[in-house]
Amino acid sequence: MGGDQLTRSLRESKSVRQLDAGLSKSAEGVLSFCDWMRNEKSDVTYDRNLPPETDVDGMALDPIVSKRLYQQVAERIKQQIQAGSISAGDRLPAEKDLALQLGVSRPVVREALIALEIAGLVEIRTGSGTYIRDRGKLLFPMMDAGPGPFELLHARLLIEGEVAAEAAVRATESDLAAIERTIHDMEEIMAAGAHAREADQTFHVLIANVAGNSVLADLVARLWHGMFSPMFHKLSEHTGHMANQERTLAEHKAIYAAISTHDAVGARAAMRRHLKTVESVLSRNNLTDLSTKAGGKPK
């Protein structure tokens, strides 16, 4: 296939792009996986557990199931595991190479690998790579893990900066005392050697309530519910985010300082800086490299 033709083919695919066979040099099974991915050009993702056509008042309609992009990436790999094209012990291509050849961002690939690990289909080995696990006799359908961690963080970036600015304008003395109390709670929990995630959540939800808009407060609470998802927890473990509570605490103090002085501009900037820091920790470098830097030991 010529370079121009390959480029056109990658652009035409709306879901998951072709995977260059030359990227994988480890196993024949992975090479066949790459070959299969090259030939896949489906623009619509169907739920394979549904019948291909459903008759509705004489009309034959194909069921269309919209799936998140990371789920489409994960589903493709899962199908190849099920078909036996890649075997237990095979290592997948590097994250950056998958992203480049699939035509998706590295965060999407990262979310797909985390979803596959939660489903028990792959193992992310610190300092080594992502390997196919023994699939056993049966692979169950992958469950919808909900919005990916990066999608959640992007939504929070769009919302919580403005929420913090509004809270800075509206905060009363009692509001400020309640927000400051969550910071003290974090300090006490961290001093006891525990993780202060619930106090972290309380801090953000409380600021949303102080902003005085019940819709925004409900949105922030719902977004935080997703922050407790298995995907976010697993990604946080792999990237070392869970071990960075001291930085989180310092950033909370900066947000509080701006709100307590009714500095709306400063509160917005401090909140966005805080969330961008979380995003950068979860997205930098490779999963398999970062766990080692965060204090983990290669398996």
C-alpha positions as MATLAB code, in Angstrom:
seq = 'MGGDQLTRSLRESKSVRQLDAGLSKSAEGVLSFCDWMRNEKSDVTYDRNLPPETDVDGMALDPIVSKRLYQQVAERIKQQIQAGSISAGDRLPAEKDLALQLGVSRPVVREALIALEIAGLVEIRTGSGTYIRDRGKLLFPMMDAGPGPFELLHARLLIEGEVAAEAAVRATESDLAAIERTIHDMEEIMAAGAHAREADQTFHVLIANVAGNSVLADLVARLWHGMFSPMFHKLSEHTGHMANQERTLAEHKAIYAAISTHDAVGARAAMRRHLKTVESVLSRNNLTDLSTKAGGKPK';
ca = [
       0.000    0.000    0.000;
       1.484    3.414   -1.021;
       2.017    6.197    1.492;
      -0.754    8.382    0.064;
      -3.205    5.506   -0.021;
      -2.372    4.555    3.569;
      -2.867    8.142    4.714;
      -6.256    8.337    2.991;
      -7.328    5.046    4.548;
      -6.356    6.191    8.034;
      -8.331    9.418    7.612;
     -11.438    7.653    6.275;
     -11.843    5.436    9.315;
     -13.924    7.209   11.980;
     -13.406    4.749   14.782;
     -10.137    2.890   15.056;
      -7.425    3.250   12.424;
      -5.091    0.724   10.888;
      -2.239   -0.727   12.869;
       1.065   -1.046   11.031;
       2.389   -4.603   11.180;
       5.924   -3.281   11.269;
       5.391   -1.862   14.747;
       5.225   -5.281   16.397;
       8.387   -7.330   16.300;
       7.819   -9.665   19.202;
       5.506  -12.440   18.058;
       3.834  -13.883   14.987;
       0.464  -13.607   16.732;
       0.900   -9.869   17.177;
       1.835   -9.538   13.512;
      -1.409  -11.204   12.480;
      -3.210   -8.837   14.845;
      -1.645   -5.916   13.007;
      -2.618   -7.395    9.627;
      -6.223   -7.740   10.755;
      -6.329   -4.199   12.082;
      -5.010   -2.943    8.729;
      -7.948   -4.498    6.928;
     -10.599   -3.190    9.321;
     -12.388   -0.147    7.859;
     -15.764   -0.220    9.571;
     -17.102    3.275   10.211;
     -19.949    2.205   12.509;
     -19.542    0.167   15.658;
     -22.214   -2.493   16.170;
     -22.952   -4.415   19.294;
     -22.162   -7.948   18.163;
     -24.528   -9.393   20.741;
     -27.482   -7.816   18.932;
     -29.118   -9.290   15.812;
     -27.876   -7.650   12.584;
     -31.381   -6.481   11.678;
     -34.532   -5.734   13.631;
     -37.902   -5.632   11.853;
     -39.931   -2.598   12.953;
     -43.286   -2.210   11.185;
     -41.901   -3.812    8.061;
     -38.614   -1.894    8.090;
     -35.332   -3.770    8.544;
     -33.178   -1.576   10.773;
     -29.590   -2.191   11.793;
     -29.037   -1.532   15.514;
     -26.533    1.294   15.947;
     -24.652    1.372   19.209;
     -22.508    4.406   19.983;
     -19.378    3.530   21.903;
     -16.723    5.728   23.431;
     -13.529    5.875   21.403;
     -11.414    4.131   24.029;
     -13.992    1.316   24.123;
     -13.712    0.891   20.359;
      -9.935    0.547   20.665;
     -10.305   -1.937   23.532;
     -12.980   -3.915   21.688;
     -10.787   -4.380   18.632;
      -7.983   -5.829   20.728;
     -10.445   -8.010   22.633;
     -11.817   -9.446   19.396;
      -8.335  -10.480   18.348;
      -7.685  -12.146   21.688;
     -10.933  -14.057   21.304;
     -10.070  -15.062   17.739;
      -6.671  -16.332   18.857;
      -4.760  -13.948   16.581;
      -2.771  -12.802   19.579;
      -1.954  -15.194   22.370;
      -1.324  -15.132   26.094;
       2.109  -13.698   26.769;
       2.272  -11.591   23.598;
       3.263   -7.990   24.177;
       1.276   -5.205   22.548;
       3.087   -2.418   20.672;
       4.183    0.589   22.720;
       1.501    3.087   23.695;
       2.923    5.906   21.563;
       3.131    3.614   18.512;
      -0.439    2.433   18.954;
      -1.635    6.033   19.186;
       0.300    7.069   16.083;
      -0.881    4.225   13.882;
      -4.469    4.128   15.149;
      -4.831    7.851   14.576;
      -6.040    8.508   18.120;
      -4.498   10.362   21.038;
      -2.299    8.660   23.597;
      -4.851    9.308   26.364;
      -7.419    7.294   24.349;
      -4.973    4.395   23.999;
      -4.135    4.668   27.694;
      -7.805    4.494   28.657;
      -8.286    1.467   26.369;
      -5.382   -0.392   27.997;
      -6.725    0.380   31.469;
     -10.183   -0.882   30.458;
      -8.643   -4.092   29.107;
      -6.651   -4.564   32.318;
      -9.761   -4.118   34.463;
     -11.512   -6.702   32.262;
      -8.647   -9.108   32.942;
      -7.525   -9.327   29.320;
      -4.128   -7.666   29.605;
      -1.520   -7.054   32.266;
       0.378   -3.769   32.418;
       3.820   -4.669   33.754;
       5.804   -1.882   35.288;
       8.906   -1.050   33.264;
       8.155   -3.740   30.676;
       4.976   -3.355   28.640;
       1.381   -4.504   28.204;
       0.935   -8.259   27.821;
      -1.987  -10.448   26.838;
      -3.191  -12.570   29.744;
      -4.394  -16.165   29.585;
      -7.919  -15.754   28.233;
      -9.250  -19.097   29.479;
     -12.218  -20.698   27.777;
     -14.587  -17.754   27.530;
     -14.443  -14.008   27.137;
     -17.477  -12.172   28.440;
     -18.631   -8.940   26.753;
     -16.790   -5.886   28.064;
     -18.956   -3.706   30.253;
     -19.309    0.026   29.709;
     -16.836    1.539   32.145;
     -18.394    4.964   31.684;
     -16.584    8.158   30.681;
     -12.829    7.882   30.526;
     -10.676    9.675   33.118;
      -9.463   12.282   30.621;
     -12.997   13.023   29.460;
     -14.025   13.576   33.073;
     -11.064   15.843   33.746;
     -11.755   17.914   30.640;
     -15.357   18.418   31.779;
     -14.122   19.472   35.202;
     -11.714   21.955   33.620;
     -14.570   23.551   31.716;
     -16.811   23.804   34.768;
     -14.876   24.025   38.023;
     -12.753   27.049   37.134;
     -15.880   29.153   36.702;
     -17.448   27.567   39.768;
     -14.437   28.599   41.865;
     -14.627   32.159   40.488;
     -18.306   32.399   41.408;
     -17.629   30.939   44.857;
     -15.002   33.630   45.454;
     -17.627   36.290   44.841;
     -20.324   34.684   46.974;
     -18.421   33.049   49.857;
     -19.496   34.036   53.375;
     -17.431   33.650   56.533;
     -19.199   30.388   57.360;
     -18.564   29.111   53.819;
     -14.881   29.915   54.117;
     -14.688   28.160   57.469;
     -16.259   25.019   55.973;
     -13.846   25.006   53.015;
     -10.866   25.531   55.304;
     -12.068   22.645   57.473;
     -11.744   20.242   54.518;
      -8.101   21.276   54.188;
      -7.488   20.486   57.873;
      -9.271   17.155   57.378;
      -6.909   16.322   54.504;
      -3.894   17.163   56.653;
      -5.085   14.908   59.485;
      -5.905   12.007   57.171;
      -2.557   12.270   55.405;
      -0.712   12.460   58.742;
      -2.373    9.157   59.655;
      -0.974    7.601   56.485;
      -4.331    7.253   54.717;
      -5.570    8.592   51.404;
      -7.707   11.725   51.677;
      -9.774   11.228   48.527;
     -13.111   11.761   50.279;
     -11.887   15.010   51.840;
     -10.629   16.002   48.393;
     -14.103   15.400   46.983;
     -15.742   17.344   49.823;
     -13.499   20.326   49.092;
     -14.577   20.511   45.440;
     -18.260   19.790   45.999;
     -18.423   22.332   48.818;
     -16.980   25.051   46.575;
     -19.626   24.177   43.974;
     -22.352   24.571   46.609;
     -20.923   27.916   47.691;
     -21.242   29.125   44.085;
     -24.995   29.150   44.691;
     -26.156   27.244   41.608;
     -27.763   23.871   42.288;
     -27.304   22.718   38.682;
     -23.562   23.348   38.783;
     -23.306   21.788   42.237;
     -25.052   18.654   40.958;
     -22.771   18.511   37.914;
     -19.630   18.711   40.035;
     -20.941   15.994   42.364;
     -21.715   13.735   39.403;
     -18.306   14.315   37.864;
     -16.696   13.402   41.163;
     -18.663   10.176   41.242;
     -16.760    9.221   38.094;
     -13.471   10.033   39.826;
     -14.117    7.019   42.075;
     -14.518    4.671   39.109;
     -12.251    1.612   38.726;
     -10.709    3.139   35.589;
      -9.688    6.355   37.317;
      -8.406    4.449   40.343;
      -6.332    2.049   38.224;
      -4.898    4.848   36.075;
      -4.030    6.836   39.204;
      -2.149    3.838   40.593;
      -0.151    3.281   37.416;
       0.851    6.929   37.012;
       1.649    7.660   40.651;
      -1.160   10.194   41.037;
      -2.338    8.477   44.213;
       1.022    9.214   45.829;
       0.913   12.968   45.165;
      -1.321   14.085   48.022;
       1.111   16.734   49.238;
       0.868   18.555   45.918;
      -2.924   18.252   45.942;
      -3.044   19.727   49.426;
      -0.822   22.650   48.413;
      -3.011   23.372   45.400;
      -6.164   23.235   47.549;
      -4.602   25.821   49.842;
      -3.914   28.082   46.862;
      -7.527   27.788   45.712;
      -8.795   28.535   49.207;
      -6.480   31.555   49.542;
      -7.971   33.106   46.397;
     -11.563   32.370   47.426;
     -10.994   33.715   50.961;
      -9.848   37.064   49.546;
     -12.767   37.091   47.079;
     -10.332   37.021   44.173;
     -12.450   35.517   41.386;
      -9.696   35.681   38.758;
      -7.185   34.090   41.093;
      -9.640   31.379   42.177;
     -10.395   30.468   38.553;
      -6.692   30.288   37.691;
      -5.803   28.266   40.804;
      -8.567   25.722   40.165;
      -7.653   25.287   36.514;
      -3.972   24.969   37.404;
      -4.862   22.260   39.921;
      -6.895   20.237   37.406;
      -4.309   20.672   34.642;
      -1.697   19.272   37.008;
      -3.811   16.152   37.568;
      -4.308   15.793   33.814;
      -0.588   16.097   33.110;
       0.296   13.467   35.726;
      -2.186   11.000   34.252;
      -1.050   11.560   30.666;
       2.720   12.011   30.731;
       5.122    9.430   29.308;
       4.246    5.713   29.367;
       2.194    3.825   31.954;
       4.891    1.183   32.234;
       7.641    3.768   32.824;
       5.829    6.037   35.266;
       4.977    3.418   37.859;
       8.682    2.778   38.340;
       9.370    6.504   38.743;
       6.542    6.731   41.259;
       8.211    4.158   43.479;
       6.971    0.869   42.053;
       9.208   -2.074   41.223;
       9.310   -3.739   37.825;
       7.579   -7.095   37.790;
];
